[in-house]
C-alpha cells in the first residue's frame, strides 16, 4: 500500500536532481514575496417552519487567516488558520438504549485549527509537488471555488462530511496545456484534527480535471483507504465523485454526484447524494441563486433521505464585502429557515 508514497517521493528527488543544473545556470534571485488575507463569514437565521433548536441565532461559519510567501520562482509556502467546531458532544446509553446523565466538557465550538500548511515546489510549468497539510482535492480546491458563495453555505460534501477538508501528506500535480490536470495524493487519511492512527494506513487519491472550453469543467475524483487492522470486522472505504459545471459572465451552473462506500469502515454503510446549483447575474452587483441537494444518508446531520432547497439573492455591497438574503428548506426533518449572510474578504 505504500508503493504510491515511495514512487511520489522518489519522483520528487529525481526531478530535483535534474533541476540543479538549470538552477545553477539561471541563478534565480531569492526575493521573498508576502501575501496576507482573511475571510470573515457571519450570519443570522430564524426558523420559519418546522422545529429547530435554537429557533434563531447569530453564527460565525468561517473566520480564516492566511499567509503565503513565494521563496523564489520555484518554491512557495502557504499557511492558513481556520476557526470551526473541532470537538463533538457525546451521548452515553445503557444496554437498553436509555440515555445516561454524564458530565462532559465539550470544548469550544470556535477553535482555531491548522487548515493548511504547505510547501509547494514547481520545477517546471507542467508539474508541482506539495508536502505538508494539504487541502483536499475531493471538493475544497475545485467545487468550493466554482460554487463561489461559501459565505452563504458550504458545498454538499463539506456539509455532510463525505471527506476531510484537509490532511497531512504529499501530492503531485501534472498539467497539460491548460486543458488537463491530474493530481495524485497520499495522505494519512485521518483529517486535520487527528494524528496518523496506529495502523499507519494511508489514503490514496486521484483527481482528474478537464477544461474543454473556456468556463467549462469536468471533474472525476476517487480515493481508497484500507480499514485499520485494529478494527475488527472493518471494511475498506472508498469515495467516488463526479462534477461538471459551466460559468460565464452572467450564468453559473453545475451538478455533482458523490458516493462513499463503507463509511466509517463499516460494511454496507454507503452514503451518496446529488447537488446542483444555478446562479444568474441580474446586474454586475446582484446574483439570483438556486440550489437543490438530494441527500441519501448524511453525517453529522443524521439524515437518511432528504431534499434540500436554497433560494437567495447575493449582493456585492463593496468590492470585498457581500451580503445575502436566502431561504433554505429541508424536507426531513421538515424545517424552513431564513438566513441573512455576510462575507468579508481582504
C-alpha positions as CSV (number, residue, x, y, z in Angstrom):
1,X,0.0,0.0,0.0
2,X,3.0,2.3,0.5
3,X,4.3,1.8,-3.1
4,X,2.5,5.0,-4.2
5,X,4.2,7.1,-1.5
6,X,7.6,5.7,-2.4
7,X,7.1,6.5,-6.1
8,X,5.9,10.0,-5.2
9,X,8.9,10.8,-3.0
10,X,11.4,9.2,-5.4
11,X,10.0,11.2,-8.3
12,X,10.5,14.4,-6.3
13,X,14.1,13.6,-5.6
14,X,14.8,12.6,-9.3
15,X,13.3,15.8,-10.7
16,X,15.1,17.9,-8.1
17,X,18.4,16.4,-9.1
18,X,17.8,17.1,-12.8
19,X,16.8,20.7,-12.0
20,X,20.0,21.5,-10.1
21,X,22.0,22.3,-13.2
22,X,19.3,24.6,-14.5
23,X,19.1,26.3,-11.1
24,X,22.8,27.0,-11.1
25,X,22.7,28.3,-14.7
26,X,19.7,30.5,-14.2
27,X,20.7,31.6,-10.7
28,X,17.2,32.9,-9.8
29,X,17.1,35.7,-7.3
30,X,15.6,34.7,-4.0
31,X,13.2,37.5,-3.4
32,X,10.7,36.9,-0.7
33,X,7.1,38.0,-1.7
34,X,4.5,38.0,1.0
35,X,0.7,37.9,0.9
36,X,-1.7,38.0,3.9
37,X,-5.5,37.5,3.5
38,X,-8.5,36.9,5.7
39,X,-12.2,35.8,5.4
40,X,-15.0,36.6,7.8
41,X,-18.4,35.0,7.2
42,X,-21.2,35.9,9.6
43,X,-24.9,35.2,9.5
44,X,-28.2,35.4,11.4
45,X,-31.1,32.9,10.9
46,X,-34.6,32.4,12.1
47,X,-36.9,29.4,11.9
48,X,-40.0,29.9,9.7
49,X,-41.4,26.4,9.8
50,X,-40.8,23.1,11.4
51,X,-38.6,22.7,14.5
52,X,-35.1,23.8,15.0
53,X,-33.1,24.4,18.3
54,X,-32.3,27.2,18.8
55,X,-35.1,28.7,16.7
56,X,-32.9,31.8,15.9
57,X,-29.2,32.7,16.4
58,X,-26.2,34.5,15.1
59,X,-23.5,32.3,13.6
60,X,-19.9,32.6,12.5
61,X,-19.4,29.9,9.8
62,X,-15.9,30.9,8.9
63,X,-13.1,33.1,10.3
64,X,-9.9,32.4,8.4
65,X,-6.5,33.9,8.3
66,X,-3.9,33.0,5.6
67,X,-0.3,33.8,4.8
68,X,1.8,32.8,1.8
69,X,5.4,33.5,0.8
70,X,7.0,32.9,-2.6
71,X,10.6,32.0,-1.7
72,X,11.7,32.2,-5.3
73,X,10.3,31.3,-8.7
74,X,10.1,27.6,-7.7
75,X,9.2,27.4,-4.0
76,X,6.1,28.7,-2.3
77,X,4.9,28.2,1.3
78,X,1.3,28.7,2.5
79,X,-0.2,28.7,6.0
80,X,-3.9,29.0,6.8
81,X,-5.6,29.0,10.1
82,X,-9.4,28.5,10.3
83,X,-12.0,28.5,13.1
84,X,-14.6,25.8,13.4
85,X,-16.0,23.2,15.7
86,X,-13.2,20.7,16.3
87,X,-14.9,18.7,19.1
88,X,-18.2,16.8,19.3
89,X,-20.7,16.2,22.0
90,X,-21.0,12.6,23.3
91,X,-24.1,10.5,24.1
92,X,-23.9,7.6,26.5
93,X,-26.6,5.0,26.8
94,X,-27.2,1.8,28.8
95,X,-27.7,-1.7,27.3
96,X,-31.4,-0.9,26.7
97,X,-30.7,2.3,24.9
98,X,-31.7,4.7,27.6
99,X,-29.6,7.9,27.7
100,X,-27.4,8.3,30.8
101,X,-26.7,11.6,32.5
102,X,-22.9,12.2,32.3
103,X,-20.7,15.1,33.0
104,X,-18.7,16.1,29.8
105,X,-16.9,19.3,28.8
106,X,-17.4,19.6,25.1
107,X,-14.9,22.3,24.4
108,X,-15.3,25.4,22.2
109,X,-17.3,25.4,19.0
110,X,-15.0,28.1,17.7
111,X,-11.5,26.7,17.9
112,X,-8.6,27.9,15.7
113,X,-7.0,25.0,13.9
114,X,-4.4,24.5,11.2
115,X,-6.3,24.3,7.9
116,X,-3.3,24.3,5.6
117,X,0.5,24.3,5.9
118,X,2.0,23.5,2.5
119,X,5.4,23.8,0.8
120,X,5.0,23.8,-3.0
121,X,7.8,23.0,-5.4
122,X,7.4,23.8,-9.1
123,X,10.5,22.6,-11.1
124,X,8.7,23.0,-14.4
125,X,5.5,24.6,-15.8
126,X,3.8,21.1,-16.1
127,X,4.5,19.8,-12.6
128,X,4.1,20.8,-9.0
129,X,4.9,18.9,-5.8
130,X,3.2,19.6,-2.4
131,X,4.0,18.4,1.1
132,X,2.6,19.3,4.5
133,X,-1.1,19.7,5.4
134,X,-2.9,19.9,2.1
135,X,-6.3,21.0,1.1
136,X,-8.5,18.1,0.0
137,X,-8.9,17.8,-3.8
138,X,-12.1,15.9,-3.2
139,X,-14.2,19.1,-3.0
140,X,-12.4,22.0,-1.4
141,X,-9.9,23.1,-4.2
142,X,-12.4,23.0,-7.1
143,X,-16.1,22.7,-6.2
144,X,-15.9,25.3,-3.4
145,X,-14.3,27.9,-5.7
146,X,-16.7,27.1,-8.6
147,X,-19.7,27.5,-6.2
148,X,-18.3,30.9,-5.2
149,X,-20.9,31.5,-2.4
150,X,-19.2,29.9,0.6
151,X,-20.1,32.8,2.9
152,X,-23.8,31.7,2.2
153,X,-23.4,27.9,2.5
154,X,-20.8,25.2,2.1
155,X,-20.8,22.7,-0.7
156,X,-22.5,19.3,-0.4
157,X,-19.6,17.1,0.6
158,X,-18.4,19.5,3.2
159,X,-21.8,19.9,4.8
160,X,-22.4,16.1,5.0
161,X,-18.8,15.2,5.8
162,X,-18.2,12.9,2.8
163,X,-14.5,13.6,3.3
164,X,-12.0,15.7,5.3
165,X,-11.3,19.3,4.3
166,X,-7.5,18.8,4.6
167,X,-5.0,16.2,5.6
168,X,-1.2,15.6,6.2
169,X,0.5,14.2,3.2
170,X,2.2,14.6,-0.2
171,X,0.8,15.4,-3.7
172,X,2.0,15.7,-7.3
173,X,0.1,17.8,-9.9
174,X,0.6,17.1,-13.6
175,X,-0.7,19.7,-16.0
176,X,-1.1,19.6,-19.8
177,X,-1.7,22.6,-22.0
178,X,-4.2,24.3,-19.5
179,X,-6.7,21.6,-20.5
180,X,-6.0,18.7,-18.2
181,X,-5.0,18.4,-14.6
182,X,-4.1,15.2,-12.8
183,X,-3.4,15.2,-9.0
184,X,-2.1,12.2,-7.1
185,X,-2.1,12.3,-3.3
186,X,-1.0,10.2,-0.4
187,X,-2.3,11.3,3.0
188,X,-2.7,10.0,6.5
189,X,-6.5,9.8,5.9
190,X,-7.4,10.9,9.4
191,X,-8.1,14.6,8.6
192,X,-6.7,17.8,10.1
193,X,-7.9,17.1,13.7
194,X,-6.1,13.8,14.3
195,X,-2.7,12.3,14.1
196,X,-1.9,9.2,12.0
197,X,-3.5,6.1,13.5
198,X,-1.5,3.2,15.0
199,X,-2.0,1.1,11.9
200,X,-0.2,3.7,9.7
201,X,-2.6,3.2,6.8
202,X,-2.7,5.9,4.1
203,X,-5.4,7.3,1.9
204,X,-4.6,7.2,-1.8
205,X,-6.5,9.6,-4.1
206,X,-6.7,10.6,-7.8
207,X,-8.3,13.8,-9.0
208,X,-8.7,14.5,-12.8
209,X,-10.0,17.8,-14.2
210,X,-10.6,18.5,-17.8
211,X,-11.4,22.0,-19.2
212,X,-12.8,21.5,-22.7
213,X,-13.7,25.2,-23.4
214,X,-13.5,28.4,-21.5
215,X,-15.6,28.4,-18.4
216,X,-16.4,24.6,-18.5
217,X,-15.0,21.9,-16.3
218,X,-15.5,18.1,-15.9
219,X,-14.0,16.6,-12.8
220,X,-13.5,13.0,-11.5
221,X,-12.3,12.1,-8.1
222,X,-11.6,8.8,-6.4
223,X,-9.8,7.6,-3.3
224,X,-9.2,4.4,-1.4
225,X,-8.5,3.9,2.3
226,X,-7.8,0.4,3.8
227,X,-9.6,-0.5,7.0
228,X,-7.4,-0.4,10.2
229,X,-6.2,-3.8,11.2
230,X,-7.2,-3.0,14.8
231,X,-10.8,-2.5,13.7
232,X,-12.5,-5.9,14.0
233,X,-14.8,-6.5,11.1
234,X,-13.7,-3.3,9.3
235,X,-14.0,-2.9,5.6
236,X,-12.0,-0.8,3.1
237,X,-13.5,2.7,2.4
238,X,-13.7,4.4,-1.0
239,X,-15.1,7.6,-2.4
240,X,-16.2,8.5,-5.9
241,X,-17.2,12.0,-7.1
242,X,-18.2,13.3,-10.5
243,X,-18.6,17.1,-11.1
244,X,-19.4,19.1,-14.2
245,X,-20.0,22.9,-14.5
246,X,-20.0,25.9,-16.7
247,X,-19.9,29.6,-15.9
248,X,-19.9,32.8,-18.0
249,X,-20.1,36.5,-17.1
250,X,-23.8,36.1,-16.2
251,X,-24.6,32.4,-15.7
252,X,-23.1,29.7,-13.4
253,X,-24.5,26.2,-13.1
254,X,-23.1,22.8,-12.0
255,X,-24.1,19.3,-11.0
256,X,-22.2,16.7,-9.0
257,X,-22.7,13.1,-7.8
258,X,-20.9,11.9,-4.6
259,X,-20.7,8.4,-3.1
260,X,-18.9,6.9,-0.1
261,X,-18.7,3.1,0.2
262,X,-18.3,1.7,3.7
263,X,-18.4,5.0,5.5
264,X,-16.5,4.7,8.8
265,X,-15.1,1.4,7.5
266,X,-18.5,-0.2,8.2
267,X,-19.9,-2.7,5.7
268,X,-23.0,-1.7,3.8
269,X,-22.7,1.8,5.3
270,X,-22.9,3.6,1.9
271,X,-23.6,7.3,1.6
272,X,-24.5,9.1,-1.6
273,X,-26.0,12.3,-2.8
274,X,-26.6,14.8,-5.7
275,X,-26.1,18.5,-5.7
276,X,-26.9,21.1,-8.4
277,X,-27.0,24.9,-8.4
278,X,-27.6,27.8,-10.8
279,X,-26.9,31.5,-10.4
280,X,-27.8,34.4,-12.7
281,X,-26.3,37.9,-12.5
282,X,-29.1,40.4,-12.7
283,X,-26.6,43.2,-12.5
284,X,-22.8,43.3,-12.0
285,X,-23.6,43.6,-8.3
286,X,-26.5,41.2,-7.8
287,X,-27.0,37.5,-8.4
288,X,-30.0,35.2,-8.0
289,X,-29.0,31.8,-6.6
290,X,-30.8,28.5,-6.6
291,X,-29.5,25.2,-5.3
292,X,-31.0,21.7,-4.9
293,X,-29.4,18.7,-3.0
294,X,-30.7,15.2,-2.7
295,X,-29.3,13.6,0.5
296,X,-29.1,9.8,0.9
297,X,-27.6,9.4,4.3
298,X,-25.5,12.1,6.0
299,X,-23.3,12.9,8.9
300,X,-23.3,14.8,11.2
301,X,-27.0,15.7,10.5
302,X,-28.2,12.0,10.9
303,X,-30.3,12.3,7.8
304,X,-31.4,9.1,6.0
305,X,-33.1,10.7,3.0
306,X,-34.0,14.3,2.4
307,X,-34.3,17.1,-0.2
308,X,-32.7,20.5,0.4
309,X,-33.5,23.7,-1.5
310,X,-31.8,27.0,-1.2
311,X,-33.1,30.2,-2.9
312,X,-31.5,33.6,-2.4
313,X,-30.1,36.9,-3.5
314,X,-26.4,37.7,-3.4
315,X,-25.4,41.4,-3.5
316,X,-21.9,42.9,-3.6
317,X,-22.1,45.7,-1.1
318,X,-18.4,46.7,-1.7
319,X,-15.6,45.2,-3.7
320,X,-14.6,43.0,-0.7
321,X,-18.0,42.8,1.1
322,X,-21.0,40.7,0.2
323,X,-24.5,40.2,1.7
324,X,-27.3,37.7,1.0
325,X,-30.9,37.0,2.0
326,X,-31.7,33.4,1.4
327,X,-34.3,30.8,2.3
328,X,-33.5,27.2,3.0
329,X,-35.9,24.3,3.2
330,X,-35.1,20.7,4.3
331,X,-37.8,18.0,3.9
332,X,-36.6,15.6,6.6
333,X,-36.6,16.8,9.3
334,X,-39.0,19.3,7.9
335,X,-37.9,22.9,8.5
336,X,-37.7,26.2,6.7
337,X,-35.0,28.8,7.6
338,X,-34.5,32.4,6.6
339,X,-30.8,33.5,6.6
340,X,-29.1,36.9,6.4
341,X,-25.5,36.2,5.4
342,X,-22.5,38.5,5.2
343,X,-19.0,37.8,3.9
344,X,-15.8,40.0,4.0
345,X,-12.6,39.1,2.2
346,X,-9.5,41.2,2.5
